[in-house]
Amino acid sequence: MKKNKIKILTKPTFRSMKKGFSLVEVLFTLMILSVGTSTAAVLMTNNIKNSINAKNQVIASELAQEGVELVKNLKDNNPIFTTDISDGNDYRVEYISDFVSGYTAFKNSPINFPGDVRKRLDLSGAGFFLHAVGTPTKFYRKIAISTVGGNRRAESFVTWNGSGFAVMAVGWPASCNVASKCVSVVSVLPDL
């Protein structure tokens, strides 16, 4: 007969038991993963905010340039406009087809008019920015006419701070800068 060998089970050694992760290792890994994902989320959020701000800056710059171009067009096509303007007034200018009634003067209108809807630009159904026609936007535009060195000067201001020009009453117009969400374009009109 064959002899059966009996195998004695002994207590497993520490080395043979170490097949999984310890609690400290798991917690450390989770901490690294959470720091990494939260950093990525913060960077993505800041990226989105910066791209929205850049988009608004581009739109505001184009609207300010459009304001000056509309003043030039009115000057060339509407003789009443050249005699009706005066220094110190704020103007609202928008594109219309006949250019006879394409501007509205706000005789010495205060810059800090609360909720200045008269200067707010609305987005029309056709995709144009107009005053008081369409969906309200965050953009406000005003045109200031002044005389500098014997020449007339048109300056178009556009802000997108949400409350119009009200927050910029102190230090105006020097406070119109990108940090205060405002841009301006200046054009000299020598023959006006």
VMD Tcl script that draws the C-alpha trace (Angstrom):
set ca {
  {0.00 0.00 0.00}
  {0.88 3.46 -0.64}
  {1.59 5.78 2.08}
  {-0.45 8.95 2.10}
  {1.44 12.01 2.87}
  {-0.28 14.39 5.10}
  {0.30 18.02 4.39}
  {0.22 20.24 7.37}
  {-1.32 23.64 6.81}
  {0.68 26.30 8.43}
  {-0.10 29.88 9.12}
  {0.44 31.97 5.97}
  {3.36 34.30 6.05}
  {2.99 38.06 5.80}
  {4.57 38.10 2.33}
  {2.08 35.72 0.86}
  {-0.88 37.71 2.24}
  {0.12 41.04 0.66}
  {-1.90 40.82 -2.53}
  {-4.22 43.92 -2.25}
  {-3.89 47.63 -1.51}
  {-3.79 49.04 1.95}
  {-6.26 51.66 3.10}
  {-3.55 54.33 3.12}
  {-2.64 53.58 -0.50}
  {-6.27 53.79 -1.60}
  {-6.84 57.09 0.23}
  {-3.65 58.58 -1.21}
  {-4.67 57.58 -4.74}
  {-8.15 59.03 -4.28}
  {-6.66 62.29 -3.01}
  {-4.40 62.59 -6.06}
  {-7.30 61.84 -8.41}
  {-9.60 64.37 -6.73}
  {-6.94 67.12 -6.85}
  {-6.35 66.38 -10.53}
  {-10.02 66.39 -11.51}
  {-10.81 69.52 -9.48}
  {-7.86 71.34 -11.09}
  {-9.11 70.33 -14.53}
  {-12.64 71.53 -13.66}
  {-11.35 74.91 -12.43}
  {-9.24 75.36 -15.57}
  {-12.20 74.50 -17.81}
  {-14.47 76.94 -15.95}
  {-11.92 79.75 -16.23}
  {-11.44 78.95 -19.91}
  {-15.17 79.24 -20.55}
  {-15.39 82.56 -18.67}
  {-12.41 83.97 -20.58}
  {-13.80 82.91 -23.94}
  {-17.18 84.51 -23.16}
  {-15.43 87.72 -22.10}
  {-13.31 87.69 -25.28}
  {-16.45 87.19 -27.38}
  {-18.12 90.16 -25.66}
  {-15.02 92.31 -26.24}
  {-15.06 91.52 -29.95}
  {-18.79 92.24 -30.25}
  {-18.44 95.51 -28.31}
  {-15.48 96.62 -30.44}
  {-17.42 95.98 -33.62}
  {-20.49 97.80 -32.26}
  {-18.33 100.80 -31.31}
  {-16.78 100.85 -34.79}
  {-20.25 100.54 -36.32}
  {-21.38 103.56 -34.29}
  {-18.62 105.74 -35.72}
  {-19.28 104.47 -39.24}
  {-22.98 105.25 -38.88}
  {-22.13 108.81 -37.79}
  {-19.94 109.19 -40.88}
  {-22.73 107.83 -43.06}
  {-25.27 110.19 -41.49}
  {-22.88 113.10 -41.97}
  {-22.53 112.27 -45.67}
  {-26.21 111.54 -46.39}
  {-28.26 113.77 -44.10}
  {-27.73 117.54 -44.22}
  {-30.02 118.02 -41.21}
  {-27.67 115.94 -39.07}
  {-24.73 118.28 -39.66}
  {-26.67 121.32 -38.43}
  {-28.51 119.54 -35.60}
  {-25.56 118.18 -33.65}
  {-23.88 120.08 -30.87}
  {-21.11 119.44 -28.37}
  {-21.97 117.85 -25.07}
  {-24.91 115.80 -26.33}
  {-25.14 112.04 -26.32}
  {-26.53 110.43 -29.45}
  {-28.12 107.14 -30.24}
  {-27.33 106.01 -33.77}
  {-28.54 102.90 -35.55}
  {-28.75 101.57 -39.05}
  {-31.92 102.33 -40.98}
  {-32.42 102.42 -44.72}
  {-33.12 106.11 -45.37}
  {-30.70 107.76 -42.90}
  {-33.09 110.69 -42.50}
  {-34.22 109.66 -39.05}
  {-31.30 107.40 -38.19}
  {-30.21 109.22 -35.07}
  {-31.77 110.48 -31.90}
  {-30.16 113.20 -29.84}
  {-30.28 112.99 -26.11}
  {-29.75 116.60 -25.21}
  {-27.42 116.51 -22.23}
  {-28.78 113.18 -21.08}
  {-27.15 112.07 -17.84}
  {-24.64 109.27 -18.11}
  {-25.95 107.66 -14.96}
  {-29.57 107.39 -16.09}
  {-30.69 104.26 -14.21}
  {-31.33 101.29 -16.48}
  {-30.60 103.40 -19.53}
  {-32.77 101.44 -21.95}
  {-32.59 104.27 -24.45}
  {-28.97 103.37 -25.14}
  {-29.34 99.59 -24.78}
  {-28.88 97.61 -27.98}
  {-31.40 94.88 -28.71}
  {-30.87 91.98 -31.10}
  {-33.46 92.00 -33.87}
  {-34.84 88.89 -35.52}
  {-32.67 89.63 -38.57}
  {-29.51 89.61 -36.45}
  {-28.96 93.39 -36.23}
  {-28.31 95.33 -33.05}
  {-30.95 98.08 -32.81}
  {-32.33 100.31 -30.08}
  {-35.59 99.15 -28.46}
  {-36.42 96.58 -31.15}
  {-35.92 92.89 -30.42}
  {-34.41 90.87 -27.62}
  {-32.58 92.97 -24.99}
  {-28.82 92.38 -24.78}
  {-26.12 93.42 -22.33}
  {-24.64 95.97 -24.78}
  {-25.19 99.72 -24.49}
  {-23.94 102.28 -27.04}
  {-23.76 106.05 -27.00}
  {-22.13 108.50 -29.35}
  {-20.52 111.66 -27.99}
  {-19.78 114.59 -30.31}
  {-17.11 117.08 -29.29}
  {-14.88 119.73 -30.84}
  {-11.14 119.27 -30.48}
  {-8.72 121.70 -32.13}
  {-11.32 123.06 -34.51}
  {-12.36 119.60 -35.72}
  {-15.46 117.69 -34.77}
  {-14.83 114.38 -33.13}
  {-17.26 111.46 -32.84}
  {-16.58 108.94 -30.10}
  {-18.60 105.76 -29.86}
  {-18.76 104.08 -26.44}
  {-20.04 100.54 -25.95}
  {-20.33 98.82 -22.60}
  {-21.43 95.31 -21.71}
  {-21.41 95.52 -17.92}
  {-25.15 94.85 -17.66}
  {-26.15 98.19 -16.13}
  {-25.25 100.55 -18.96}
  {-23.19 103.63 -18.37}
  {-24.51 104.11 -14.82}
  {-21.52 102.52 -13.09}
  {-19.06 104.70 -15.01}
  {-20.28 108.11 -13.90}
  {-17.11 108.70 -11.88}
  {-14.10 109.51 -14.03}
  {-16.00 109.36 -17.29}
  {-14.84 108.85 -20.08}
  {-11.38 107.86 -18.79}
  {-13.01 104.99 -16.90}
  {-14.09 103.44 -20.20}
  {-11.62 100.58 -20.53}
  {-11.72 96.83 -20.99}
  {-11.37 96.25 -17.25}
  {-14.66 98.10 -16.70}
  {-16.20 96.27 -19.68}
  {-16.24 99.31 -21.95}
  {-14.62 100.11 -25.30}
  {-14.56 103.27 -27.37}
  {-13.69 104.23 -30.92}
  {-12.82 107.80 -31.92}
  {-13.10 109.34 -35.36}
  {-12.18 112.88 -36.36}
  {-14.69 114.48 -38.73}
  {-12.85 117.50 -40.18}
  {-15.61 118.60 -42.56}
  {-18.47 118.55 -40.06}
}
mol new
graphics top color blue
foreach p $ca { graphics top sphere $p radius 0.5 }
foreach p [lrange $ca 0 end-1] q [lrange $ca 1 end] { graphics top cylinder $p $q radius 0.2 }
display resetview
